[in-house]
Amino acid sequence: MRFFLIGFLILTLSSCVDIWDDITLHTNGTGTYKYTVNMSASKVKINSILALDSVDGKRIPKISEIKEKIEYYRNKLEEKEGISNVKVESDYTDFIFKITLDFESVAALQNGIREIIREEIKEKDDPALDENWLSWDGKTLTRVVPNFQTMIQKMKAEDQEKLKKGKYTCVSRFDKPIVKCDNAQAKISPTKVAGLIESNTYSVGTNPSILKSSFVVSN
C-alpha cells in the first residue's frame, strides 16, 4: 500500500527493492492483505545510508525511529473500522518488512489506508487520495497500483536503473475459480483460485496501469 511505500522509499530511492502485494478475498467480501518490502539485495548500501546523518540535505532516520514509526502505523491501522489482526514483521538485518491484516470488506481496507495517508501527508488535496485501487462486487475484483511516478521522476538516472532490477508482484486469491482476467500478463494457478501479475519495480512506478486487472470468479 502507498503509505508503506512512502516510508520505505526514503531508504530505497537508490536501491533494488522487491515488493509482494498479496490479497486473499473470500466470497463474502472479507479477507486478508499482505504487503512485503524486500530490500535484502541492497542491505549493504542501506546500512551505509543509515550510518549517515543526511543525504542530499535530507535527514536520515535512525533505526529506532523507523521502528517507532512502523509501530505507529500498525496501531493506527488497528484502530480503523473494519480492519483487525494487524501484524508487522521487521528484519533489520536483511531489511525485509511485511505487514499482514484482516479486513471486513475491500472498502474498509481502502478507506482505512486512505485515512492514514490523509492524516500523514501535507498535500491533503492530492488527487491520488481520491483514487480507488480496489473494488469488489461479489464476483469481480478490480485492482490498480497507486501512482508514485512523480517520486521516481525526481530520481537520478542511475538510481532509476537500479529500480529496474527489483520486482513488483501482485497476487489475488479467491475461494472460487477464476473464469476470466482482463490483463493478458496474468498467470492463473493450476487450481484456478489465484492469479499473479508481475513486472519490475521501475515499470510499475512509471506506468502502474500495467498491473491493473479485473478478476472474475465463478458463481
N, C-alpha and C positions, 0 to 999 in steps of 0.2 A: 504494500500500500504506500501511497505517496508520503504520508507523514514519516514512515520508516525510512524511505529513501532519502528524504531531506536530511535526516540526522546523520546517516552514514555516508552520503556523498561528500561531506566535508573531508572525509579521510580517503575517499575513493576517486576523487577527481582526476588523479593521475595514476590510477591503478586498474588492474584487471579485477573485475567483480562478476561473480555468478549469482543469479537471482532465481529462486524457485518459488513460484506463485501458484498455490495449490488450494482448490476449493472442493469440498465434498458437499453435495446438495441432495437432501432427501426429498422424497415426493411431496411431503407436507410443507416444504419450504425451509425447514430448519437445516442446520449443517455445521460444518467445521471449516475454519480457514487457517491455512498455514503459510507463512511467508518467511523465506530464508535468504539471508545475505551472506555469501561465502566469499571472503577476501583472502583466503589462505595463500593463493598464488602471489599475493603482494605483501605478505606479512613482514618481510624484511624492510620494505620501503615504508610500510605503515609504522613500524617501530621507530624508524629513523625520523619520521614526521612527528610522532608523539614525543620524541626527545627534544623537540624544538619548542620555543615559546610562541613563534608565529611563522607564517609562510605568506609571502606577498602581502604583508600588512595585516593578515587575519590571524587572530589569536587561535592557537591550537588547544583544545580542551584536554585536561588530564583524564586518565582512565577512570579515576574516581568520579569525575564529573560526568563522564559518559555513562557509567553505571547508575549514577543518581538519576540522570535524565531518562534512561531506559525504564527504570522502576517507576518514575513519574508517569510515563506514558502507559505503562501497564496498569497502574492504579486508575488513571483517567479512563482507559478503555473499560475496565471492570465496572465503572460507575455508569456507563452508558446503558440506556434502556435496550433490552433485547440482546445484550452481549454478556457472556459469562465464561468462567473457567479460563481466564486469560493467563497464559504461561509464557515466560521468556527464558530461552536457553542462550547463555552467552559464553563464548570461548574466546578468551583474550590472549591465547597462545597462537591459535591459527586464525583468529578473527572471523569466527562464524557465529552468526546471530539468527535465532529462529523464534518467531512468535506464533503461538497457537491459541485459537479461541473458538468458542461455540457461539452460534447466533440463532435467534428465533426466526429470522427472515433475512433475505438479502437486503431488504430496505433498511432493517435495523443495523446491519453490518455497515452499509454505505453511509447511513446518517451518522452513526457513532463516530466513524473515522473522519467524516467531513466536519463534524462539530469540533473535533480536536484540532484539525488543521486550521479552522477558522479562529479558534482561540489562540493558536500559537504564532501565526504569521502576521506580519504588519499589513500586507495587502489584502484587507478584508473584502475588497471588491474584485479580487482576482476572478476572472471568468471561469477558470478551471475549477473553482469551488462549486460551480453550478452544474458541472458535468455529471452525467450518470454513467458509471462504468459497470454497473451490474443491474440486471433486471431478470425476473423470473415470473412466468405466468402459469406455472404448474406443468408446463410441457416444454417450454423453450427457455434456455438460459442464454442471455446475451452478455458478453464480456468485452470490455475495452481496457487498455492500459492507459493510465493518466499520462498526460503530456509533460515531459520535462526537457523539451527541445531547447528552450531558451538557455537553460543551465549548461547544456552541452555545447551550444554555440559559443559560449564565453570561454571555453577551454582552449588551450593551445593545441595546435595540430598534432603534435607528438603524443599528447595526452589522449586525444580522441582516438588515435590509433590503438592505444592500449585498451580502450574500452571494446574495441572490435575483437579482442581475444576472449572477452567474457561472454557468458551465455545467459539468456533470459528464457526460462522455461515456464510455460503456463499450462497447468493441468486442471481439468474439470472432471469430477467423478459423480456418478449418479446411481440410484437404486435400480433403474430400469435401463434397458439397452438404448444406445444412441441409434437413431434411424437416419439422421441427416446432420451435416455440418456445412455451413456456407464458406468456410475457409479451406481452400484446397490444400494448404500446408498441414492441416490437422492429421494426426496419426491416431487411429482408433484402436483400442486394445482388443486382443482376441476375444475377450468376453463381452465387448461392445459397451461396457459400462464406464469407460474412461476415455478421455480424449486429451492429446498432448500437442501443443504447438510451441516451437522454439525458434529463436533467432539469436544473433549476437546482441550484446547489451547496447552497443552504439546504434545499431539499426533500429532497435525498439525505441531508444531515446529520441532519435531524429524523425522516426516515422512510426508512432505507436499503432497506427491502423493495421500494420502487418500482422498483429496478433488479435485483431478484432474478430470475434467469432460468435455464432449463434448455434448452439447445440439443441437439437430437437430429440426428445426421448419418446419411446413408445407409450401408448395409453396403458 
